[in-house]
Amino acid sequence: MSDGSRPAPAHAATPQPAGRSAVVVGGGLAGITAALALADAGVRVTLLEGRPRLGGLAFSFRRGELTVDNGQHVYLRCCTAYRWFLDRIEGAALAPLQDRLDVPVVDVAKPAGRRLGRLRRDPLPVPLHLGRSLAAYPHLSLAERAAVGRAALALKGLDLADPALDTQDFGSWLAAHGQSARAIEALWDLVGVATLNAVAGDASLGLAAMVFKTGLLSDPGAADIGWARVPLGELHDRLARRALDSAGVRTEVRARVTSLSLDANGSWSVQVPGETLETDAVVLAVPQREAHELLPSGALDAPRRLLEIGTAPILNVHVVYDRRVLAKPFFAALGTPVQWVFDRTDASGLRTGQYLALSQSAAQDEIDTPVAELRERYLPELARLIPGTRTAVVEDFFVTRERAATFAPAPGVGRLRPGARTKAPGLYLAGAWTATGWPATMEGAVRSGVSAADAALGALGRPRPRRLFAFEEAA
């Protein structure tokens, strides 16, 4: 906040006229984005979050001397909205992108010396940018690599606006386009499980096509990977809260909304324990089941559809060794239950040894497995993958579980996802589960917050801040 002795911050709040107010319910990325966008347009905003922190399901916590992310989150260069968000909270330098896509892929089923392959791009136009990498990818046969190329061209030709794509599953489409079980495991699911949180057979063709067309077949640099080099809480809580404060947003945590009601005069009453807030507009940026509970009657034509949007879990396995065992920042694995392994040593504040985090998506079969059993399963797998672990001492082993980490991207989910507008005047929806066109990602969450704010600003008669929508121009 400016104290009068320093210049105002770059995103200082626009003077806010009386009678133009909004309450944002939910302090995840969607809610933070909506609150910033509304405040930047001169709306008086209150952000209410039931938890004691901001960030939603992308957060950090303390475990002894470690700062631990609840799960490993990455984004891609094509995630223009999330990149805008990082710039808006002045956190882009803390979550840099690779200069060029480069993913080490280790197959433990292969003999030593032949286990490592790489998925990386060249500075060539699409689709040639991945041609050399695919031609040399050792985890597929020559015939499988050729078939992958043909399927990629067929995928590029799909019309993402065709609603029929949402009724089909990606696995069946891949099989119909000559993809072997091995190709699906070693390439399509390698990418798809991490981005969709579902194997190909359980994923909507529409969402899968969106992921692969946007990330791999749109721009040569679209799939370059970025991730936080600091705890997620530094970005999504501390820096986000600072940005909200600078924008003039009143932020309240431990403030769980119990009811919403539209008053006779057209204003909204938002009830939290001990207080009722009167406001012109409400953005409901909470998970779909919570939104269903809070929606007033008539706000959606078929509100029970929200309850039909399934959820999918993600399990993260955390291992601290007494020494450095891995030189790479991350890698993906084949021939093992392990999916992706990330080095979180520096981000966690660990001073000695090394801290690895295993990100296990589509973890329906393991989400409730006891820690002792997971330890027995995953430590030997890490020993197979990383030779240095075989002589290292495990100093700590723990897991984090998000049972409803994302919405399930199942075929037919598209018809269930509502847009930002509701039938109740002044009430808007946000969240990665809404109709963003994206799967449940940080990008989708930010886009939903922008859509909700845009709809609210139109109704409130406020101008659309040009800088807010700069990411659309970049896209």
Steps between C-alpha positions, in 0.01 A plus 500: 500500500622849423588693817519841333880510498535260205341497155177306467536140379461429129161341559362749752122479525290722279287742707187306586158666470232430754244243395738287296599211721558127469563208731716215377440173683809279489869586514645254251654614173157558344384717788825695530493571127138615506567725800806661339320551169199661664712722724717608208181621331403713799260265676507483880580133569487271802659157466381231741691175553404230747851366545770684695691570176457578134595278207229235494648159412837644399647580841787433741533396862777455754636160602780548749759713322356428156251709307300243305270547202189285525573386145731575212345754262641599162379720217590539133597794284155477336342573840469868422244575771707347779804683368297821518410409858867451592583838349207663681619379841864574405600136529605405146871491587428245773338253258708517181447299183747269333685661211385206291285192571719218631352206690724208603304172486648197679377147421614259772393200294791562264861395556731742680642751256191494279242622747509872431303669224407865458205695371633835387442754230712660234475864383288400201137566404218268606497200458869476406599631843439154649596295196859421596403420860225264391721334237763428765265413788635165619193388692297431183572286197553659160152393393347642820679831447367525146148422623532770767582754232192405300278519809642841590410634156148356536472661844610834359210482254232463768264793557503579871164675461334172399291386800513140374863480613387522861285187464797278398788370710857573398617141538256367243594777258871418541437130441297581189796703375751220528644568843634194681463448874872574528468829310214606724700417814835640388380820334133592502433412866841629604374847411125447536489355850703791635286765330155340504526293820358200311626222277404523134210256529339709774551841338277704273638519148405867498715586802786275388501652154506845656805408711701349216399752234573797724810367673675308224347600167433874519833679547855361524548629853150429631600197710808649667458419869501742791483432873543687825852517638347614829216351707161546338386689808754770419320560170136415560473627858766756593550674165134464407394656829743785449356563154146491638592744777661736247186484285285597797332163545378413847616141553354288778620147573326256736181656366278220373188619321184331626239646264432734207172678436374754248321787667187672371705808404725291274799489732651184649535397862800280575488337841810403696506424873456828680452721193274558201652673200281697259637521147412559136660183360626165621758274340468147631850351458473179699496128405192378316340324795540802723363719222197274475433543871521880482317564173157658553201337337471576128860609453564208261254303289635166616706557816528127570731475201768649723479187715546284190843650435725232644829555679840336459773460762872576497747339739839653573779296657775697675843352578794671669841337460816572697697583184452615142379212285361674188668754274195580282231747613234247398432194285214277391505122543378192314483136605428594860213636711702824529375768259697825546781582745598857592789637703348732763813544712566869449134602496433325830791664681677168565863571588654154472405193301235497228120513498315330216127524431314239296187628330250218446194603301185294439577336834160340565660167596746649748344811648401324823797260521677518840831684513691188607376311195585788269848511650549130428381553143678819399841490665604187304368663182713806563798271553433349158473843339774693682818304581614759755208416728626147557767609748315806634315514830133600496466778754126556449216346301148641492208544263247768417161407362253710307198274457317756289803663340328569167174445325497170312543569126270213404313487169186712528637736764482792260120516510513515881739795533314833535621832370580803713150650483204371696130585471520691826592863418833591653610143578794345312690173516875439489721198547698263280187280483301765312487516119848632429580257219801385704542203731540558874824699500630820651449651155135396498449646847643839404302507175181433694571789734553731203174383339302557819651844553435595138134402531465688829666814364258509210205485736651758734575738215870507571766519224694188406863554614711456187798353685279227647431356158851537361543123530220451247697703250813301579309178438 
